[in-house]
Amino acid sequence: MNWLQSTLASVRLYSLNQNHQSTVIPLSVNYFPHRKCNYSCEFCFHTTKNLSILPIDEAKRGLRLLADAGMVKLNCSGGEPFLKPEFIGEIFRFCKEDLRLESCSVVNNGSKVTEKWLDTYGRYLDVMAISCDSFDPEVNVLLGRAENGSGNHIGRVFQVAEWCRQRNIKVKINSVITKHNWQEDMNSSIEQLSPVRWKVFQVLLLDSENTGKDTGSLRDARSLVITDEQFQAFLAMHKGQSSLVPESNVSMKDSYLNLDEGMCFLNCQKGGKTAGRSLLKVGVEQALQDAGFDNQAFLDRGGVFEWSRDREDQTGTDCLDW
């Protein structure tokens, strides 16, 4: 399916949901294969509660069910996906070679990406999304976007971005805006990185995830919250960046199909994250009934975009024909 066909599919999806509000097609799915991470970002709203991960064959079975139900794009996030590099690599290979998905992407912190992995699995990846919340090393350490207090995160972001460009993989940057960085001018660094998309999120609170120990959370982001006006000020400072894609708390609400490590959709309608029934047990249609997903919000925030890489091999060899 090419870009035009994907766009038409989204229009058909919208029309379908207008006429049958209970029908949802999982066009784009965010899969969290595990929750372990080597960073300790205070604003994280998918914190470590267990370290379970499905057997690869079970994960593939679930992804095939999703593809049969209409999924054309899979994004892996975490946790840090690259703590299980072979697992996600084989997932991407399966999604491209067997399921023929339009797009595979991964959100990661850049610290564990290697050229060896990219040489082995990079041909199955459309978009590499790297999280970078600040271009000030001290701010990254303050936010927890660091490993063992190291301030080398920014260097890794630029290194991984360059590796991806060399392999024709699209680069995306994700930034969470908090009280520590809402006044930071990131224009120069973003221009140097030149991502195809720069996703800018307003820090989000979710009960039982990042609202403090008194609510059963492992993280506490309450002191990092910014006002809508502060978020808008950050956006105004960077309005010249053509790659900028802002997501306020309002636009994020219920606009993602999030799938946890047990292949249960996560419902955030009540301000937390409630896992539904596993699609491995009840099938996709019934599992989607638990998701609390708002398809119109998904379309309104630009959930459908040009998400496939240019498949023309720059070396002229070993080109995959999608």
N, C-alpha and C positions, 0 to 999 in steps of 0.2 A: 504494500500500500504506500503510495507516494504522498507528498504533502497535500496536494489538492484533494486526494481521496480522504485524507485524515480530516481536513477541514469540513468536507461534506459529511463525514461521519459524525462530527461534533454537532453539525446542524440537525442531522437526523436524530441524534441523541436528545437535543434540546426539544425538538418537536414531539418526540416520543414521551418525554417527561411532562410536557404541557398537557398531553391528552391522557396520560396514565401516570399519575403522581407516584404510584407505588413501584414503578418500573425504573431501575437504575442499571445502566451499562457501565462496568468498571473500566472506562477508557484508559485512565491513568492511575496507577496504584503505587503507593509508597510502602515498601516492604522493609520492616526492621528485623533482619534475620537473627540478631541477638542484641543484648543491651550493654555489653561490656565496653568500656572506653578507657583509654589511657590518659585522657584529659579530665579535668574536674570543673567544667564551666558552671558557674553559679546560677546562670539563667536556664540551664538545660531543663527541658520538660519531657525528656524520655530517659529517666535516670535508671541506674543499675538496681534491679530488684532480684534478678536471677541471671544466671549465665547459660541458660538452656539454648540449644540450637537444634533444629530439626535434622534428622538424617537427610542427606542430599536427595535421595530418591523420593522421600515424602515431600520435600520442598518442591521438587520438579512436578510431582503429581498435582500439588495445589496450584502451581503456576499454569499448568496445562488447563486446569479447570477454569482459571481466570481468562486465559486466552480464548478458550471456547465460548466464554460468556461475553467477549468483546474487548478485552484488554489489548491495547496496542503499545503501551508505554509502561516500563517498569523502572522505578527508581529505588535503589537500595540506600538505606540510611542506617542510623544506629542510635546508640552505641557507635563504635568506630568500626565500619565494615572491614577495613583492611587489617584488623586483628585476626580475621579469618580469610586471608587472601585467596586461598585455593577454592574455598566454598563459593565466594562471590564470583570468582573467575569462571567456575564451572556453571554457575547460574546464568551468567551472561552468555556463555557459549551456547547453553541449552536454549535460551530465549531467542537467540539469533538463528542458530542452525536448525533447531527443531520447531520452535513456535513461530519463527519468522516475524518477530515483533519489529515494529518501526523503530523503537528507541529503547536503549538501555542507558541509564545514568546512575551515578553514585555520588552521594554527599559524604564528604570525609574531611578530616582535619589536615591531611597532607603529610602527616608525620611518618606514616608507614608505607607510603607508595614507593615502589622501586621500579627501576627501568626494566628489570627482569620480568616483573609482573606485566608491565605495559607491553613488552615484546611478546609475551605469551598470550595475553588476553585483551590487549588494547584494541585489537581489530573488532572485538565484539562490543566495544563501548562507544556510545555516541557523545555523551557529555560527562565531563569530570567537573563536579561542583566542589569547590574547596572553600571551607569556612574560614573567614578572616574578619574579625570584628574591629580591628584597629591596626594601624601601621606604626603604632608606638609600642615597642617591646614591653615597656613597663605596664601599659594598660592591659595588654594580653595576659601578662602574669597576674595582674590584679583580678581579672575576670576569670582566671582559671584556664585560659586558652594556652596551656603550656604543659610540658611534661617534666616533672621533677624540678619545677621552678625555672626551667630553661627559657631564655628569651629568643630562641632561634626560629620561632614559628613563622615569622614573616619571610625569612630566607627560604624556608621549605615551600611556602606558597608560591613564590616566584620560580623556584626550581621545578616543582611539579607542573606548573603552568607551561613552562618552556618544554619540558619533556612531552607534554600532551600535544602542543602545537607541532612539534617535530613529527608526531604520528597522526596528525590530522584529526585529533579528538577535540571537540569543542570545549572551551574552558568557561566555566560559570563561577562566580564568586558569591558566597552567601555571607551577609553581615547582619548581626543582631545589634540593634541600637538601644543603648542603655544610658544611664546617667553619666557613665564614664566616657562615652564617646560621641554623644549627640552634638557636641560642638566641634568635633574634629573635622578638619578639612582633608578629605581623602581623595580629592580630585586628581592630584598628580600621580599617586600610586595606582589608582584605577586606570588612568590613561596608559600607564606603563604596562599593566597587566592586560589591558584591552580585552576583557571578557565579552562573550556574546550576550551574556545576561549578568547583571549585578542585582541579585535579589536582596533587598533591604527590608528586614523584619523589625517591627516594633516589639520590644521584649514582651513576652506573653506569660501570664501567670496561669498555672493549672493546678487545681487542688490535688493533693497527694503526690505531686511531682516536684514543685519548686516553691511551695508556700510555707516552708518552715516545719520544724519538728513537731510543733503543736498541731499540725494537720496531717502528720504522718509522712511528711516529705523528706527526702534525702538532701534536697537543695533548698535554698531560700533566696529568691530573687526579688523579694518585696522591696528591698532598699535600692534596687536597680531600675525600678519602674520610672518611665518618663511620661509626661503629659502628651496629649495629642498635638498640642501646639509645639512642643519641643521636637516631636517627630517630624512635623511639617517644616520646622525650621531647618532640620538636617536635610530634608528632601530639597528645600529651596536652595540650600548651599550647593547642592550637587545636580541641579536641574539640567545642567549642560551635558551630563553623561547620557549618551544615547542608549546605553545598555541598562540604565536604571529601571528596576521593576520594584516599586514599593508595595509592601504588604503591612497594612495596619492590623491591629487586633480585630477590627470589624471584618476586614476582607479575608482574614485567615479563618474566621469562625465557620466550622462545618464544611469547608471547601476542599478538604483533602480526604482521600480514601486511604487511611492508615491501617496497615496490616501488621500485627505483632508477630513475635517469634513462634507462636502456635497457630498462625494463620487465622487469627480472629480480628475482625475489624474493630477499631477503637472509636468509641462514641464519646465526643467531647461536648455534647449539647448542654450538660449540666455543670460545666466548668471544671470538670476533671477528665479522666480517661477511663471509660468502662469497656472492658473487652466483651465482645459478643460471643456467639457460638462459632466454633472453628469451621471454616468452609470445607475442611478435610472430612468433617463428620456430617455436616448437614447440606453441603453443596453451596455454590456461590449465591444463588437467588435468595435462599433463606438467610445466609450469613449477612448479605447486604441489608436485610431488614433491620439489623442491629446497628448499622453503621452511623446513623444520624447524618447522612451525607446530603448536602444541598447542591444539586447539580447546577442550578442557576448561579450560585455563589462561585462555583468552580469556573464556570464560563466567564463570569464578570471579572474575576481576578486575573484573567488571561491564562487559564490553565492549559489551553491548547495553544501551542506555539510551534515554531519551526524546530522540532526536537530531534531530527535525524541529521547525522553528520554527512558531509560530502563523501560518498563512497569511492570516488576516484582515487586510486592509489598513486601517491605522488612519485613513487619510485618506478611505476609502470609494471610492477610484478606483484604476483600473489594478491590480485584484486578480487574481493568477494562480489558476487553479482546478486544484489538483493532485489 
